[in-house]
């Protein structure tokens, strides 16, 4: 069991775990923390049809749980202490303050995220070599609900540059949010900090989930959230897009026309 003490917002939080303690549990919705391993070792595992599959063993200065700072999905793996360990903890609330006061803290997280980017880039390159679609499209977002129209500063928005990122409005200085269209929302949130992206893929223009909690409904089909699908190809003509659940205040038409 880990021990804790009270901290100021910009403190570096330290925790200790005993051998055998579960630090992160697969499927858990406690998703807003990431860890730097200071001492000891941990094991990363995944459950597959009831079998435990060991994915990795981490040592001091390795980072784990970093996607909890960015996406809002349940945890995808279990992390267990295989020795007594001590970790430094960052969460969404203190991340910006901590890294500004101690920028060395940022380096392990950057290494981990850059490695993920390299892996994803390799996947994208592979995907782009599959029958590329050279058709150029004009993408226009049109607000259906009052909130959607207000977010577009009117009735519609011509998306001039792809990829185009959409997410929730957060604090003025939030290094974890990166969006081209910012949607104000209030609790219980329908919109995640980084929700979805519109981008050109090998097959055309797609909506791709960015690790949102509730996902996005595209033409009646949900992607992201707790589903296994993360992308949906848009059809030429009119598409309906709901950010979150059916009760979301943000409903759009996305028009796809050949340029």
C-alpha positions in Angstrom: 0.0 0.0 0.0 1.4 3.4 -0.9 1.8 6.2 1.6 1.1 9.9 0.9 1.3 13.3 2.5 -0.4 16.6 1.6 1.2 18.7 -1.1 1.0 22.1 -2.6 -0.2 22.2 -6.2 3.3 22.6 -7.7 5.0 20.1 -5.4 6.5 17.0 -6.9 4.5 14.2 -5.3 6.4 11.1 -4.1 4.9 7.8 -3.2 6.2 4.5 -2.0 4.8 1.1 -2.9 5.5 -2.4 -1.5 6.5 -5.4 -3.6 3.3 -6.8 -5.1 1.3 -3.6 -4.9 -0.7 -2.7 -8.0 0.1 0.9 -9.0 -2.1 1.0 -12.1 -4.9 -1.5 -12.7 -6.1 -2.3 -16.3 -9.5 -0.9 -16.9 -9.3 1.6 -14.0 -10.9 5.0 -14.6 -8.3 6.6 -12.2 -6.6 8.0 -15.2 -5.1 11.5 -14.6 -1.7 10.5 -13.2 1.7 9.6 -14.6 4.7 8.3 -12.9 8.5 8.5 -13.0 10.2 5.4 -11.4 12.8 6.6 -8.8 13.8 3.3 -7.3 12.9 -0.4 -7.6 11.3 -2.2 -10.6 7.7 -2.5 -11.9 6.1 -4.9 -14.3 3.6 -3.9 -17.0 1.1 -6.5 -18.0 -2.1 -7.0 -20.0 -4.9 -9.5 -19.6 -5.9 -11.4 -22.7 -8.7 -14.0 -22.4 -7.9 -14.4 -18.8 -4.2 -14.9 -19.3 -1.6 -12.5 -18.0 0.8 -11.2 -20.7 4.0 -9.4 -19.6 4.5 -6.4 -21.8 7.6 -4.8 -20.2 9.7 -4.5 -17.1 10.7 -0.9 -16.1 13.7 0.4 -14.1 14.5 3.7 -12.4 14.0 6.8 -14.5 11.5 5.0 -16.8 8.0 6.6 -17.1 4.7 4.8 -17.1 1.1 5.9 -17.2 2.0 9.0 -19.2 -1.0 8.7 -21.5 -3.2 9.4 -18.5 -2.1 13.0 -18.8 -3.3 13.2 -22.4 -6.2 10.9 -23.0 -9.2 10.1 -20.9 -9.8 6.4 -21.5 -9.6 3.7 -18.9 -6.1 2.3 -18.2 -4.9 -0.1 -20.9 -2.5 -2.2 -18.8 -1.7 -3.1 -15.2 1.5 -1.9 -13.5 2.7 -3.9 -10.5 5.7 -3.3 -8.2 8.0 -6.3 -8.4 10.3 -4.7 -5.8 9.7 -2.0 -3.2 9.5 1.1 -5.3 9.3 4.9 -5.0 7.8 7.0 -7.7 7.3 10.7 -8.5 3.8 11.5 -9.6 2.4 14.2 -12.0 -1.2 14.8 -12.7 -3.2 17.0 -15.0 -3.6 19.6 -12.3 0.0 20.1 -11.3 1.8 19.2 -14.6 2.3 22.7 -16.0 3.4 24.1 -12.6 5.8 21.3 -11.8 7.6 21.3 -15.2 7.9 25.1 -15.2 9.6 25.0 -11.7 11.6 21.8 -12.4 12.1 21.4 -16.2 14.3 18.3 -15.7 11.1 16.5 -14.8 9.9 17.0 -18.3 12.7 15.0 -20.0 11.6 11.4 -19.1 8.0 12.2 -20.3 9.3 13.7 -23.5 11.3 10.6 -24.1 8.3 8.3 -23.6 6.0 10.4 -25.7 8.6 10.7 -28.5 8.9 6.9 -28.6 5.1 6.7 -28.9 5.2 9.2 -31.8 7.9 7.2 -33.6 5.8 4.1 -33.3 2.7 5.8 -34.5 4.6 7.5 -37.4 5.7 4.0 -38.6 2.1 2.9 -38.5 0.9 5.9 -40.4 3.6 5.4 -43.1 2.5 1.8 -43.5 -1.2 2.9 -43.7 -0.4 5.7 -46.3 1.2 3.1 -48.6 -2.1 1.3 -48.9 -3.9 2.5 -52.1 -3.6 6.2 -51.4 -6.6 8.4 -52.3 -5.4 11.5 -54.1 -8.8 13.2 -54.2 -8.9 16.6 -52.7 -11.9 17.5 -50.5 -13.3 20.7 -49.1 -14.4 20.1 -45.5 -17.0 22.3 -43.9 -18.3 22.1 -40.3 -21.9 23.3 -39.8 -23.4 23.7 -36.3 -26.7 21.9 -35.7 -27.2 22.9 -32.0 -27.0 26.4 -30.7 -23.8 25.6 -28.8 -22.2 24.2 -31.9 -23.0 27.2 -33.9 -21.6 29.5 -31.2 -18.4 27.5 -31.1 -18.0 28.1 -34.8 -18.6 31.8 -34.4 -21.6 31.6 -36.6 -23.3 28.8 -38.6 -20.3 27.2 -40.3 -16.5 26.9 -40.5 -14.4 26.0 -43.6 -11.6 23.7 -42.4 -8.7 25.0 -44.4 -5.9 23.0 -42.9 -5.7 19.3 -42.1 -5.2 17.7 -39.6 -7.8 19.7 -37.6 -8.0 19.1 -33.8 -11.0 19.5 -31.6 -11.2 19.4 -27.8 -12.5 21.0 -24.6 -11.6 24.4 -23.3 -9.4 24.2 -20.3 -7.2 26.7 -18.4 -5.4 29.5 -20.2 -2.1 27.8 -19.8 -2.5 24.1 -20.4 0.4 22.4 -22.1 -1.6 19.1 -22.3 -4.3 20.5 -24.6 -3.7 21.1 -28.3 -6.7 22.1 -30.4 -7.7 24.1 -33.4 -11.4 24.2 -32.4 -12.0 24.7 -28.7 -15.4 23.7 -27.3 -16.5 25.2 -23.9 -18.1 22.5 -21.7 -19.1 22.0 -18.1 -19.4 19.0 -15.8 -20.3 16.3 -16.4 -18.1 16.7 -19.4 -19.2 15.5 -22.9 -16.1 16.9 -24.5 -12.6 15.6 -23.6 -9.5 17.8 -23.4 -8.2 16.3 -26.7 -11.3 14.7 -28.3 -11.0 14.0 -32.0 -9.1 15.0 -35.1 -10.1 15.4 -38.8 -7.4 14.2 -41.1 -6.6 12.8 -44.5 -5.8 9.1 -44.5 -5.0 6.7 -47.3 -8.7 6.1 -47.9 -10.0 9.7 -47.6 -11.0 12.1 -44.9 -11.4 10.4 -41.5 -12.5 11.3 -37.9 -9.9 9.8 -35.5 -10.5 9.6 -31.7 -7.7 11.2 -29.5 -8.3 9.2 -26.4 -11.7 10.7 -25.4 -13.8 9.4 -22.5 -17.1 9.3 -24.3 -16.1 9.0 -27.9 -17.7 10.6 -30.9 -20.8 9.5 -32.9 -20.1 9.6 -36.6 -23.2 9.0 -38.8 -24.8 7.0 -36.0 -21.7 4.9 -35.3 -19.6 5.5 -32.1 -15.8 5.6 -32.2 -13.5 6.1 -29.2 -14.6 6.0 -25.6 -15.0 2.4 -24.5 -15.2 1.1 -28.1 -12.5 -0.8 -29.9 -12.7 1.5 -33.0 -10.8 4.7 -33.1 -11.5 6.0 -36.6 -14.3 6.4 -39.1 -14.1 7.3 -42.7 -16.3 10.2 -43.7 -18.5 9.8 -46.8 -18.8 12.3 -49.6 -21.6 14.7 -49.0 -23.3 15.2 -45.5 -22.0 13.6 -42.3 -23.4 13.9 -38.8 -21.0 14.2 -35.9 -21.8 14.3 -32.2 -19.1 15.1 -29.7 -19.7 12.7 -26.8 -23.0 11.0 -26.3 -26.5 11.5 -27.9 -27.1 14.1 -25.2 -24.1 16.3 -26.1 -24.7 20.0 -26.8 -22.2 19.7 -29.7 -23.7 18.3 -32.8 -22.3 19.2 -36.2 -22.8 18.4 -39.9 -19.5 17.8 -41.7 -19.8 18.4 -45.4 -17.3 16.7 -47.7 -17.1 18.0 -51.2 -14.6 17.4 -54.0 -12.5 20.5 -54.3 
